[in-house]
Amino acid sequence: MAENIAHAKQRPDLILPMPLHPQRLAERGFNQAGLLAMAIGKQLGIPVQHDALQRISYTPPQAGLTLRQRIRNIRGAFMSTREFHHQHILLVDDVMTSSSSLRELSRVVDARGAKQISCCVIARTPRPIGK
């Protein structure tokens, strides 16, 4: 992941991991997106901010939901505690299925003034055959 980011045309100013709701974080004991973000930031010398974004709604897991349900499930689930004026933000998540979570998180970051938003995931689930 870091190698791909290092070769990008525009280097991010700040890395933000996909936030977990505090209850889900307590259940898991760690934020996998946060661990990925820290490794990328350390390797590339890009700051990572873990508390800039918060998941304010405890939503059911996205797995098993239809696209429409995923979009509705995640709407309004995030907030930002800071502004991102004139910054290129890199959002990091572990797995992307429908992109609903990253789209909603991007909407929040964009509303807080980011000049550019990029997303990086370690895996993408394949679309079902015939879709």
Backbone hydrogen bonds, N-H to C=O, Kabsch-Sander energy under -0.5 kcal/mol:
donor,donor_aa,acceptor,acceptor_aa,energy
5,I,1,M,-2.2
6,A,2,A,-2.7
7,H,3,E,-1.3
8,A,5,I,-1.4
11,R,9,K,-0.5
13,D,88,H,-2.8
14,L,88,H,-1.5
15,I,47,P,-2.6
16,L,90,L,-3.1
18,M,92,V,-2.6
25,L,21,H,-2.7
26,A,22,P,-2.2
27,E,23,Q,-1.9
28,R,24,R,-2.5
29,G,25,L,-3.3
32,Q,30,F,-0.6
35,L,31,N,-2.0
36,L,32,Q,-2.0
37,A,33,A,-2.6
38,M,34,G,-2.3
39,A,35,L,-1.9
40,I,36,L,-2.4
41,G,37,A,-2.9
42,K,38,M,-2.5
43,Q,39,A,-2.2
44,L,40,I,-2.3
45,G,41,G,-1.6
46,I,41,G,-1.5
49,Q,15,I,-2.3
50,H,48,V,-0.5
54,Q,79,M,-2.8
55,R,20,L,-0.5
56,I,54,Q,-0.8
56,I,77,A,-2.4
57,S,77,A,-1.2
59,T,57,S,-1.1
65,L,62,Q,-2.2
70,R,66,T,-2.7
71,I,67,L,-2.4
72,R,68,R,-2.1
73,N,69,Q,-2.8
74,I,70,R,-1.8
75,R,71,I,-1.1
77,A,74,I,-2.2
79,M,54,Q,-2.2
81,T,52,A,-2.6
82,R,52,A,-0.6
84,F,112,R,-3.1
86,H,113,G,-1.3
87,Q,84,F,-1.9
89,I,87,Q,-0.7
89,I,116,Q,-2.9
90,L,14,L,-2.6
91,L,89,I,-0.6
91,L,118,S,-3.2
92,V,16,L,-2.2
93,D,120,C,-2.2
96,M,123,A,-2.3
103,R,99,S,-2.5
104,E,100,S,-2.3
105,L,101,S,-2.6
106,S,102,L,-2.5
107,R,103,R,-2.0
108,V,104,E,-1.7
109,V,105,L,-2.3
110,D,106,S,-2.9
111,A,107,R,-2.0
112,R,108,V,-0.8
112,R,109,V,-0.6
113,G,110,D,-1.8
114,A,109,V,-1.5
115,K,87,Q,-1.7
116,Q,87,Q,-1.5
118,S,89,I,-3.0
120,C,91,L,-2.5
122,I,93,D,-0.8
122,I,94,D,-1.2
123,A,94,D,-1.8
125,T,96,M,-2.2
131,K,128,P,-1.6
